[in-house]
Amino acid sequence: MSRWRALERAQGDARPKAVGGDRRSKQTEAHGPAILTAIEATPDLTIEELRQVMARAKAFVSYGALWRFLRRHKITRKKSPRTQASRIVRTS
């Protein structure tokens, strides 16, 4: 008798359980208020700069975890232009 058959007899169903999934977002979400506060204080932060701000606050979050957090909360990270475009001289 195979163990699949034994599982089917014991439980009535031998289908495999779900594989994978996000297991660490709870840790990042625990730092959510601090992340949102840092973004509100300086809205022009890059993700790496935000990660360094969080590290100074003793909340160590990876780049990818921050990226997924921002995506979940529909927050975009686009730098604003540093200078206004000139009509006379070309700016880059």
C-alpha positions as CSV (number, residue, x, y, z in Angstrom):
1,M,0.0,0.0,0.0
2,S,1.4,3.4,-0.9
3,R,1.3,6.4,1.4
4,W,-1.0,8.2,-1.0
5,R,-3.5,5.4,-0.7
6,A,-3.1,5.5,3.1
7,L,-3.7,9.3,3.1
8,E,-6.8,8.8,1.0
9,R,-8.2,6.2,3.4
10,A,-7.3,8.2,6.5
11,Q,-8.5,11.7,5.2
12,G,-10.8,10.8,2.4
13,D,-8.7,12.9,0.0
14,A,-5.0,12.6,-1.0
15,R,-4.6,15.8,-3.1
16,P,-1.4,17.7,-2.5
17,K,-1.6,21.0,-0.6
18,A,-0.7,24.4,-2.1
19,V,3.0,25.0,-2.7
20,G,4.8,28.3,-2.4
21,G,3.3,31.7,-1.6
22,D,4.3,34.7,0.4
23,R,5.5,33.9,3.9
24,R,7.4,37.0,4.8
25,S,5.0,39.9,3.9
26,K,3.7,39.9,7.5
27,Q,7.2,41.0,8.7
28,T,7.2,43.8,6.1
29,E,3.6,44.8,6.9
30,A,4.6,45.1,10.6
31,H,6.9,48.0,9.6
32,G,4.2,49.5,7.3
33,P,3.5,52.6,9.4
34,A,7.2,53.4,9.6
35,I,7.6,52.9,5.8
36,L,4.6,55.1,5.0
37,T,5.8,57.8,7.5
38,A,9.3,57.8,5.8
39,I,7.7,58.2,2.4
40,E,5.4,61.0,3.6
41,A,8.4,62.8,5.2
42,T,10.5,62.6,2.0
43,P,8.4,61.6,-1.0
44,D,11.3,61.6,-3.4
45,L,13.1,58.7,-1.8
46,T,14.3,55.8,-4.0
47,I,13.7,52.3,-2.7
48,E,17.4,51.9,-1.8
49,E,17.3,55.2,0.2
50,L,14.1,54.1,1.9
51,R,15.8,50.8,2.8
52,Q,18.6,52.8,4.4
53,V,16.2,54.9,6.3
54,M,14.5,51.8,7.6
55,A,17.9,50.3,8.6
56,R,18.7,53.4,10.7
57,A,15.3,52.8,12.4
58,K,16.4,49.2,13.2
59,A,13.9,47.8,10.7
60,F,15.9,45.7,8.3
61,V,13.9,45.2,5.1
62,S,15.2,43.9,1.8
63,Y,14.9,45.8,-1.5
64,G,12.6,43.2,-2.9
65,A,10.4,43.2,0.2
66,L,10.0,47.0,0.0
67,W,9.3,46.8,-3.7
68,R,6.5,44.3,-3.1
69,F,5.2,46.3,-0.2
70,L,5.0,49.4,-2.3
71,R,3.3,47.5,-5.2
72,R,0.7,46.0,-2.7
73,H,-0.1,49.5,-1.5
74,K,-0.1,51.0,-5.0
75,I,2.7,53.5,-4.3
76,T,4.9,54.4,-7.2
77,R,8.5,55.5,-6.8
78,K,9.3,57.9,-9.6
79,K,11.8,60.6,-9.0
80,S,10.6,64.1,-9.7
81,P,12.7,66.2,-12.1
82,R,15.4,68.2,-10.5
83,T,15.1,71.3,-12.7
84,Q,12.3,72.8,-14.7
85,A,12.7,72.5,-18.4
86,S,14.1,75.5,-20.2
87,R,12.6,76.9,-23.3
88,I,15.8,78.5,-24.4
89,V,18.6,76.0,-23.5
90,R,18.3,72.2,-23.8
91,T,18.4,70.5,-20.4
92,S,19.1,66.9,-19.8
